Amino acid sequence: MRAFERDRGAETIIFTHGDSDGICSGAIAKSAYPESQVYFTNPVSLLLKLELAQGYRRVIICDIAIDERTSTELLQKLNKMAQESELIYIDHHPVPEKGWTERWLHNDPCVCSSELTYKVFAQRLNRDVRRVAIYGAIGDYADDSDSIKEWCQDWDKRTLFFEAGALIQAIIYSGREFDFKRVLVDHLAKDRLPSSIPDVLAFAKKCSELEEQLRLRVKKQVKSLQNLAYVIDPKGYKSKSAIYAAAYGQRKVGASAEYRQTKHAYDVSFRSRSPVDLNQILRTVAPMFGGTGGGLAEAAGARIPVTNFKAFLNDLDTVIGEEERRIKEEHIIDKCHKQPMKI
């Protein structure tokens, strides 16, 4: 990764996530402010990386979930920053229950960050840049919102999914190659087709080849509990193997765990087609086993110590089953019909 160097001519700095929704969100923000600098970060690192924002007139943060362990300190830091710079924080992850009602925060848990970023900066953007928001929505499994479905009508949907698919696979294959991701942001900010960007199609092809090998490994290795199917160390993309674990384990929730020797823990990715809220469940269950967890309702992650991992899975399986029964009995209304978007 290249060292970050301040462009003294730039007034705006953008912090964004390095996945497809984060890259598309960052590109949309850069389209609104073309001379801005882009920096990739994550929830755990954001508090520290904000030191790079000193001296900028405008600070934009996209698709970075709030780490609850440091949320109080982060909120203080951001409020101080908002007194010195124009601060715009755009995110779709659930925010902490206490605080986080500031005017600079734009949050809607029912859409992707790319869609939300377009809406926040709409007056500064070419209407065609909505196409980039669609790519981000597809990459974040959030292409069923009312706005995205309406915007899709302006293009051939087959072409949209081809371009989005190539972009998403290339991003996954690139891993931590942040220079490549900055190139993507620069091109997408100018509304260029992903398939026309150097290396995208070649990376996408390699990613798909690796994914097919991964799918076959998961098919052989998957194990199923009552409500959860999982695979351990599938040697491939965790999010994709979680999807295939659910499919081949014939359960609504899939998990993929990867051993981290330095942490003596498993990093786990979850994908769900169940009505349960994985974010809320993991935030409750993971700490009971010495771990951490959270994310979105249908896509979340956790880090669990090795010694507690099997017990964690068994308890999580039980909680998922109980929550599914509760939802079925109480006919809980989808939260997206109760929470208005905050812009």
C-alpha positions in Angstrom: 0.0 0.0 0.0 1.4 3.4 -0.9 2.0 5.9 1.9 -0.7 8.5 2.3 0.5 11.9 1.4 -1.5 15.1 1.9 -2.4 16.9 -1.3 -2.1 20.5 -0.1 -4.4 21.6 -2.8 -7.3 19.4 -1.7 -9.9 20.7 0.6 -11.8 17.5 1.1 -10.7 14.1 2.4 -12.9 11.0 2.1 -12.7 8.0 4.4 -14.5 4.9 3.1 -14.6 1.2 3.4 -12.7 -1.0 0.9 -15.6 -3.3 -0.1 -17.8 -2.8 -3.1 -20.4 -0.6 -1.3 -17.6 1.5 0.3 -15.7 1.9 -3.0 -18.9 3.0 -4.8 -19.8 5.3 -2.0 -16.4 6.9 -2.1 -16.6 7.3 -5.8 -19.9 9.1 -5.6 -18.5 11.4 -2.9 -15.5 12.0 -5.1 -17.8 12.8 -8.0 -19.4 15.5 -5.9 -15.9 16.8 -4.8 -13.5 15.8 -7.7 -10.4 17.3 -6.0 -10.8 15.2 -2.9 -8.4 12.6 -1.5 -9.6 9.1 -0.7 -8.4 6.9 2.1 -9.6 3.4 2.9 -10.2 2.4 6.5 -12.5 0.3 8.7 -14.5 0.6 12.0 -11.6 -0.5 14.2 -9.1 1.9 12.6 -11.3 4.9 12.0 -10.6 6.7 15.3 -6.9 6.6 14.7 -7.0 7.4 11.0 -9.0 10.5 11.6 -5.7 12.2 12.5 -5.1 12.4 8.8 -8.1 14.8 8.5 -6.3 17.7 10.2 -6.2 20.8 8.0 -9.0 19.7 5.6 -12.0 22.0 5.3 -14.4 19.1 4.6 -14.3 15.5 6.0 -16.5 12.8 4.4 -16.9 9.3 6.0 -18.7 6.6 4.0 -19.8 3.1 4.9 -17.8 2.8 8.1 -19.8 1.1 10.9 -19.4 2.6 14.3 -17.3 0.4 16.6 -19.3 0.4 19.9 -16.1 -0.3 22.0 -14.8 3.2 21.0 -18.1 4.9 20.1 -18.0 7.4 23.0 -14.5 8.5 22.2 -15.2 8.5 18.5 -18.3 10.7 19.0 -16.3 13.2 21.0 -13.6 13.3 18.3 -16.2 13.8 15.5 -18.0 16.5 17.4 -14.8 18.4 17.9 -13.9 17.9 14.2 -17.3 19.3 13.2 -16.5 22.5 14.9 -13.4 23.0 12.7 -14.5 21.4 9.4 -17.6 20.5 7.5 -18.3 16.9 8.6 -20.5 14.5 6.6 -20.8 10.9 8.0 -22.8 8.6 5.7 -23.5 5.0 6.8 -26.2 2.3 6.8 -25.0 0.2 9.7 -27.0 0.3 13.0 -25.8 3.1 15.2 -25.4 2.9 19.0 -28.6 3.3 20.9 -27.3 6.3 23.0 -26.2 9.5 21.3 -25.4 9.7 17.6 -28.2 12.1 16.7 -25.9 14.8 15.3 -26.9 16.7 12.2 -23.7 15.6 10.4 -24.8 11.9 10.6 -26.8 10.5 7.7 -27.9 7.0 8.6 -30.5 4.6 7.1 -30.2 0.9 7.9 -32.6 0.0 5.2 -30.5 1.0 2.2 -26.8 0.7 1.2 -24.3 3.4 1.7 -24.0 4.0 -2.0 -27.6 4.9 -2.4 -27.5 7.1 0.7 -24.4 8.8 -0.5 -26.0 9.7 -3.8 -29.0 11.1 -2.1 -26.9 13.2 0.3 -24.9 14.8 -2.6 -27.6 14.6 -5.3 -27.6 18.3 -6.1 -23.9 18.2 -6.9 -24.0 15.0 -9.1 -24.8 14.1 -12.6 -27.9 12.0 -12.7 -26.1 9.2 -14.4 -23.9 8.7 -11.3 -26.9 6.8 -9.9 -25.6 3.9 -11.9 -22.6 3.7 -9.5 -25.0 3.6 -6.6 -26.7 0.7 -8.3 -23.4 -1.2 -8.5 -22.9 -0.6 -4.8 -26.4 -1.7 -4.0 -25.9 -5.0 -5.9 -22.6 -5.6 -4.2 -24.3 -5.1 -0.8 -27.4 -7.2 -1.5 -29.4 -4.0 -1.2 -30.8 -3.7 -4.7 -34.4 -4.2 -3.6 -34.9 -0.7 -2.2 -37.6 1.5 -3.8 -35.1 4.0 -5.2 -32.7 1.4 -6.6 -35.5 -0.5 -8.3 -36.7 2.8 -9.8 -33.2 3.8 -10.9 -32.6 0.4 -12.5 -35.5 1.2 -15.0 -33.2 3.7 -16.8 -30.7 1.0 -17.9 -30.8 -2.5 -19.2 -30.7 -4.5 -16.0 -28.7 -7.3 -17.6 -25.9 -4.8 -18.4 -26.0 -3.4 -14.9 -25.6 -6.8 -13.3 -22.7 -7.7 -15.7 -20.8 -4.5 -14.9 -21.6 -4.8 -11.1 -20.6 -8.4 -11.1 -17.3 -7.7 -12.8 -16.6 -4.9 -10.4 -17.5 -6.9 -7.3 -15.4 -9.9 -8.2 -12.4 -7.7 -9.0 -12.6 -5.9 -5.7 -12.8 -9.2 -3.8 -9.8 -10.6 -5.7 -7.8 -7.4 -5.2 -7.9 -7.8 -1.4 -5.8 -5.2 0.3 -4.4 -3.7 -3.0 -5.5 -0.2 -2.1 -3.8 1.5 -5.0 -6.0 -0.6 -7.4 -9.0 0.4 -5.3 -8.1 4.1 -5.6 -8.0 3.6 -9.4 -11.5 2.2 -9.2 -12.7 5.2 -7.3 -11.2 7.6 -9.7 -12.8 5.9 -12.7 -16.2 5.3 -11.1 -16.3 8.9 -10.0 -16.3 9.8 -13.7 -19.0 7.2 -14.4 -16.8 5.0 -16.4 -17.9 1.4 -17.0 -16.2 -1.1 -14.6 -15.4 -3.4 -17.6 -13.4 -0.6 -19.2 -11.1 -0.1 -16.1 -7.7 -1.8 -16.4 -7.4 -5.2 -14.7 -11.1 -5.4 -13.7 -12.1 -8.2 -16.1 -8.9 -10.2 -15.6 -9.3 -9.9 -11.8 -13.0 -10.8 -12.0 -12.2 -13.9 -14.0 -9.5 -15.1 -11.5 -11.9 -14.5 -8.6 -14.6 -16.5 -10.2 -12.2 -19.4 -10.8 -11.2 -19.4 -7.2 -14.8 -19.1 -6.1 -15.8 -22.2 -8.1 -13.0 -24.2 -6.4 -14.2 -22.8 -3.0 -17.8 -23.8 -3.7 -16.8 -27.4 -4.3 -14.7 -27.5 -1.1 -17.5 -26.1 1.0 -19.9 -28.6 -0.5 -17.7 -31.4 0.9 -16.7 -29.8 4.2 -20.0 -28.2 5.4 -21.5 -29.2 8.8 -25.0 -28.5 9.9 -26.6 -27.8 13.3 -30.3 -27.4 13.8 -30.5 -23.8 12.4 -27.0 -23.0 11.3 -24.5 -24.5 8.8 -20.8 -23.8 9.0 -17.5 -24.5 7.5 -14.0 -24.1 9.1 -11.0 -22.9 7.2 -12.3 -23.4 3.7 -9.3 -21.6 2.3 -11.1 -18.9 0.4 -13.4 -15.9 0.7 -15.3 -16.0 4.0 -18.4 -14.2 2.8 -18.8 -16.4 -0.2 -18.2 -19.6 1.7 -20.8 -18.6 4.3 -23.3 -18.3 1.5 -22.4 -21.8 0.1 -22.4 -23.2 3.7 -26.1 -22.2 4.0 -26.9 -23.6 0.6 -25.2 -27.0 0.9 -25.9 -27.3 4.6 -29.6 -26.6 3.8 -29.9 -24.0 6.6 -31.0 -20.4 6.5 -27.9 -19.1 8.2 -24.4 -20.0 6.9 -21.1 -19.3 8.7 -17.4 -19.5 7.6 -14.7 -19.5 10.2 -11.0 -18.8 9.6 -8.4 -19.5 12.2 -6.2 -16.5 13.2 -3.0 -17.8 14.8 -1.9 -14.5 16.2 -5.2 -14.0 17.9 -5.8 -17.7 18.7 -9.3 -17.0 17.6 -11.7 -17.7 14.7 -12.8 -14.8 12.5 -16.3 -15.8 11.3 -18.4 -14.4 8.5 -22.2 -15.0 8.6 -24.8 -14.8 5.8 -28.5 -15.2 6.4 -31.8 -15.6 4.5 -33.6 -16.0 7.9 -35.8 -13.2 9.3 -33.5 -13.0 12.4 -31.3 -10.0 13.0 -27.7 -11.4 13.0 -26.3 -8.0 14.2 -28.4 -8.0 17.4 -27.9 -11.7 18.1 -24.1 -11.6 17.7 -23.7 -8.4 19.7 -25.4 -10.4 22.6 -24.0 -13.9 22.1 -20.4 -13.2 21.1 -19.4 -11.4 24.3 -20.7 -14.3 26.4 -17.9 -16.4 24.9 -15.1 -13.8 25.1 -15.6 -12.5 21.6 -17.1 -9.6 19.6 -19.6 -9.6 16.8 -22.1 -7.5 14.8 -22.7 -6.0 11.4 -26.0 -6.1 9.5 -29.2 -8.1 10.0 -28.4 -10.4 7.1 -24.6 -10.2 6.9 -22.4 -10.0 10.0 -19.1 -11.1 11.5 -17.6 -12.2 14.8 -14.2 -13.0 16.4 -14.3 -15.9 18.9 -11.5 -17.5 20.9 -10.7 -21.0 19.7 -11.4 -22.6 23.1 -14.9 -21.2 23.1 -15.8 -21.6 19.4 -17.8 -24.9 19.5 -19.8 -23.8 22.5 -20.4 -20.4 20.8 -21.7 -22.1 17.7 -24.1 -24.4 19.7 -25.5 -21.5 21.7 -25.8 -19.3 18.6 -27.7 -22.1 16.9 -30.1 -22.3 19.8 -30.7 -18.5 19.9 -31.3 -18.3 16.1 -34.0 -21.0 16.4 -35.6 -19.3 19.4 -35.6 -16.0 17.6 -37.1 -17.5 14.4 -39.9 -19.0 16.5 -40.6 -15.7 18.3 -40.7 -13.8 15.0 -43.1 -16.3 13.5 -45.4 -16.1 16.6 -45.4 -12.4 17.0 -45.5 -11.4 13.3 -42.9 -8.7 13.9 -43.1 -5.9 11.3 -39.9 -5.3 9.3 -37.9 -2.5 10.9 -37.5 -0.9 7.5 -41.2 0.1 7.5 -40.8 1.8 10.9 -37.6 3.8 10.6 -37.5 6.9 8.4 -34.3 7.7 6.6 -32.2 10.3 8.4 -30.5 12.6 5.9 
